[in-house]
């Protein structure tokens, strides 16, 4: 499983066609575009996940993809989410066999089971990676307001420390005299007195 675009790509072993794993409508649209499919397709028609096998008529352009609605799946418990991933992986295995022209009735049970396991591991890894990425983003967003509040409080304290009690800065600051310093023979700094002429 690798992510080179806004979607993940699952290897299908000795089958030439890769499976795209998408978690947003935008990722699915990019996968459709990358497959050079010019007809319009919706990522999710019904439900929280969907497996697609799109073969554009009159071309070799094909897309096999799984789309998950992460927002809806996050409302489910882990067993339900796992069940959905398995369910869509099984559909996708069927799509791969259709794409390569394998007769469903002639695919051996053991071959189907191994291929399903192989693909499931990649789809699950992509899902777990995406879930982790989103959780990290949520944590950053949760910290952000608190950090902003701390910065504001720090700025207010700094302003209060420099405030002279008025509503705005003192516009008549006292002019400081010009003091020059010189070093004595011990290397200590002493103010140098300037006498006016």
C-alpha positions in Angstrom: 0.0 0.0 0.0 1.4 3.4 -1.0 0.1 6.9 -1.1 1.4 9.0 -4.0 -1.7 11.1 -4.6 -4.7 12.0 -2.4 -5.6 8.3 -2.4 -3.7 5.1 -1.5 -2.8 2.4 -4.0 -3.1 -1.3 -3.2 -1.0 -3.8 -5.1 -2.9 -6.8 -6.6 0.0 -9.2 -6.9 0.2 -10.8 -10.3 -2.9 -9.0 -11.5 -1.8 -5.9 -13.4 -4.4 -3.5 -12.2 -4.0 -1.6 -8.8 -6.8 -0.7 -6.5 -7.3 2.9 -5.4 -8.4 3.4 -1.8 -10.1 6.8 -1.2 -11.3 8.5 1.9 -12.7 11.7 0.4 -14.8 12.7 -2.7 -11.8 14.7 -3.9 -9.5 11.7 -3.7 -12.0 9.6 -5.6 -12.3 12.3 -8.3 -8.5 12.4 -8.6 -8.4 8.6 -9.0 -11.1 8.8 -11.8 -9.1 11.6 -13.5 -5.8 9.7 -13.2 -7.5 6.6 -14.8 -8.3 8.9 -17.7 -12.0 8.2 -17.3 -14.1 11.1 -18.6 -17.5 10.0 -17.5 -18.9 11.4 -14.2 -19.1 9.1 -11.2 -20.1 9.6 -7.6 -17.8 8.3 -4.8 -20.7 7.2 -2.6 -24.2 6.6 -3.8 -25.4 4.8 -0.7 -23.9 3.9 2.6 -20.6 4.6 4.3 -18.4 2.7 1.8 -18.5 1.5 -1.7 -16.4 -0.5 -4.1 -16.2 0.6 -7.8 -15.3 -1.1 -11.0 -15.4 1.5 -13.8 -14.6 0.6 -17.4 -15.1 3.5 -19.7 -16.8 2.2 -22.9 -14.7 2.1 -26.0 -11.4 2.5 -24.1 -8.9 0.6 -22.0 -9.5 3.1 -19.1 -10.4 1.3 -16.0 -10.7 2.2 -12.3 -11.1 -0.2 -9.4 -11.5 1.7 -6.2 -12.8 1.5 -2.7 -14.2 4.7 -1.1 -14.8 5.1 2.7 -16.7 7.9 4.4 -14.4 8.4 7.4 -16.8 10.8 9.2 -19.6 8.3 9.2 -17.3 5.4 10.0 -15.9 7.2 13.0 -19.3 7.1 14.6 -19.2 3.3 14.6 -17.4 0.9 16.9 -14.2 -0.8 15.8 -15.9 -4.1 15.0 -18.4 -2.4 12.7 -15.7 -0.5 10.9 -13.7 -3.7 10.5 -16.7 -5.5 9.0 -17.2 -2.7 6.5 -13.6 -2.9 5.4 -13.9 -6.7 4.9 -17.2 -6.3 3.1 -15.8 -3.8 0.6 -12.6 -5.8 0.1 -14.6 -8.9 -0.9 -16.5 -6.8 -3.5 -13.2 -5.4 -4.8 -11.7 -8.9 -5.2 -14.8 -9.8 -7.3 -14.2 -6.6 -9.4 -10.5 -7.6 -9.9 -11.5 -11.0 -11.2 -14.1 -9.5 -13.5 -11.6 -7.1 -14.8 -9.1 -9.8 -15.7 -11.8 -11.9 -17.2 -11.9 -14.7 -14.6 -15.1 -16.7 -14.5 -16.5 -16.3 -10.9 -17.5 -20.0 -10.9 -14.0 -21.1 -11.8 -12.0 -19.1 -9.2 -10.8 -21.6 -6.6 -11.9 -21.0 -3.0 -8.3 -21.0 -1.8 -7.2 -18.5 -4.5 -10.0 -16.2 -3.6 -9.3 -16.5 0.2 -5.5 -15.7 -0.3 -6.2 -12.8 -2.6 -8.9 -11.4 -0.3 -6.5 -11.6 2.7 -3.6 -10.0 0.7 -5.9 -7.1 -0.4 -7.6 -6.7 3.0 -4.2 -6.2 4.8 -3.4 -3.3 2.4 -6.9 -1.8 2.7 -6.8 -2.1 6.5 -3.3 -0.5 6.6 -4.5 2.4 4.5 -7.6 2.9 6.7 -5.5 2.8 9.9 -3.0 5.2 8.4 -5.7 7.6 7.4 -7.5 7.3 10.8 -4.2 8.1 12.6 -3.5 11.0 10.3 -6.9 12.5 11.0 -6.6 11.9 14.8 -3.3 13.8 14.8 -4.9 16.7 12.9 -7.7 16.8 15.5 -5.2 16.9 18.3 -3.4 19.8 16.6 -6.7 21.6 16.3 -7.6 21.0 19.9 -4.2 22.4 21.1 -4.4 25.4 18.9 -7.1 27.4 20.8 -5.3 26.8 24.1 -2.0 27.9 22.7 -3.6 31.0 21.2 -5.2 31.8 24.6 -1.7 31.4 26.2 -0.2 33.8 23.7 -2.9 36.4 24.3 -2.6 36.1 28.0 1.2 36.5 27.7 0.8 39.6 25.5 -1.7 41.1 28.0 0.7 40.5 30.9 3.5 42.1 28.9 1.4 45.1 28.1 0.3 45.5 31.7 4.0 45.4 32.9 4.9 48.2 30.5 1.8 50.2 31.1 2.0 53.5 33.1 -1.6 53.4 34.2 -2.9 55.4 31.3 -5.1 54.2 28.4 -2.2 54.8 25.9 1.5 55.2 26.0 3.1 58.3 27.7 3.6 60.8 24.8 5.9 63.1 26.9 8.7 60.9 27.9 11.5 62.6 29.9 14.6 63.1 27.8 17.5 61.1 29.0 20.9 62.8 29.2 23.7 61.6 27.0 25.9 59.5 29.1 29.0 58.1 27.7 31.0 55.4 29.5 34.7 54.8 29.6 36.8 52.1 31.1 39.3 52.9 33.9 42.6 51.2 34.2 41.0 48.2 36.0 38.7 47.5 33.1 35.6 48.7 35.0 33.1 50.9 33.2 32.5 54.3 34.7 30.3 57.2 33.5 32.4 59.9 31.8 31.5 63.3 33.0 31.2 65.9 30.3 31.6 69.5 31.4 29.9 72.1 29.4 32.0 75.0 28.0 
